[in-house]
Amino acid sequence: RAACYQARDSYYSCLDALAAAKQDSVALDPAQPPRSCTKARRHFKDECRQSWVNHFDRAYIERRRLQRVLASTESTQSR
């Protein structure tokens, strides 16, 4: 379980770093990793059960969606 969590954190950190570098508020699709994150994705899938990978992907998408909504709300309220 610890190896799975470590692989998960490494993979999503890679996605977050790319999103931050691009200043992009669009959530990256975790199931379709960018080239620079494919090795981390493969390691994540090797270390975790498929049902966990699916769960973590959905949770990541939801977290990114919530971040976009909150950022949008903050920018609207500051006007």
C-alpha angles and dihedrals in degrees: 000000000000091000089052093051092048092050090047093051091048092051097047091045087057091052092046092050091053092047091049093047091053092045083227121157092191111104114241115234103248092203090059104048122195114250094261091057101043094098091051090047092051091050090048091052092046093051100042135056113254092244089056092048089052091048094048091047091053091046091050092051091049092048092051091047091051091049090053092049092049092047090049092048092049093050091048092050093049092061 
